């Protein structure tokens, strides 16, 4: 959906749903997703509709993604890091404690 | 650890200018900003662009370069700058809750300056939640900080100077700007403000230059556009609209919307300090005096979050608030404060002179303010304008009861994207003015906190 003006700057690698993806230092995770093949961040918990970043300034919360194991992070406020693992959120978070 | 003299929320032009002056005067200053780098929205990514992509500065224009001076002075100052730090609470007793690096912390300051800036007015149209539909500031931020442009055809739709600025910037960066769809400029209404505007000549000249760039590139422009809708399955594929009695459809992979900007009052409304309805800008703003003082002692406001004035006005207001803080804390006397602040007070007035002209020239479109029933107002909870109207018919008397009935405003964004449009639809349905209808009652935390972050509070 978006292309880089300076593709040679994409020197780091993150994984997006397991897919290795080149990103540039200083990119936010949201920017990196917009430049990927699938620019969506999540499917909504209400209807399952796909959402991609809308405001890119921390106000719309449509860029909520799981970053390095922590869900519901605003991808537009997180800078990429080499080796970062990013996952799209497509269903509600599982309750993992079997005592509950 | 000694207490902070001044805690500043936001590292945009107002926050940076305030921090620089306050630190110079010897105040103990901390600046908290949730972004990883300073500059706010208007100067987003400025340090990166200046060092790594200097050639891109040419595409972004001279006012962006001016921000570099502000950022450099801020970095060189003794202000304690905390990037990637969210302020989730500000209490009346001047205690702040912040979260950084997965840990929440409480801190206190003798004075708090809120400089949270502006956000774009949400633009509820059919299909506005499709991937690829975004606010114009988002596309502009992406160009500034990530050096990215839409890979395919992009259409810009809306009203306001930012639309033209973005179009010119995208063209200069090599993007395929397929059309500009103007939802209408009321030239007649703006004329009474022309003489006021002459005081802000530099901005007007900038605007004329932008129009020339776009005309040279022969970008099709449609005026008085209505019935905008974004079309697509999993992402936007085209935009449909009516102009001059004709329905048209233009293919695009990105659709940038813009209906002006509004004060970001999420923090000030949550405290709360007193707010007033700004009829000319169709948004809420905190009530402040000439020095930025809000209705609670020790809390001040500077920049666009106090009412839209632009980046230069924000820098002036930041410095004015810093001088006021220094006087309030007994560091300088009133005469010194008045002398030092004189140029900024004059500068602020000079920049605000253009505002009524721009506000009258670029009001938000009526369709966007009062969307049809099938248009989604609350993006988070997926509540439509029709559902809000139904809630009013069922007895919803204002935004808070409608919120209880429909869940509008209960999602993660807590009304940032829908408070204005939900209230406008309610006001229209009830036949009451916006000032009377009010807004969602906001509560802390301002941003979601994990249990782990909260548990780290001592």
Interface residues (C-beta under 8 A of the other chain):
Chain A: X1 X2 X3 X4 X5 X6 X9 X24 X26 X27 X28 X31 X34 X35 X39 X40 X44 X46 X47 X49 X50 X51 X52 X53 X54 X55 X56 X57 X58 X59 X60 X61 X62 X64 X70 X72 X77 X78 X79
Chain B: X34 X35 X36 X37 X41 X45 X48 X52 X53 X56 X84 X86 X119 X120 X129 X131 X132 X133 X134 X135 X137 X138 X141 X142 X145 X146 X147 X148 X149 X150 X151 X152 X173 X174 X234 X235 X253 X254 X264 X379 X380 X381 X382 X411 X412 X413 X416 X417 X448 X450
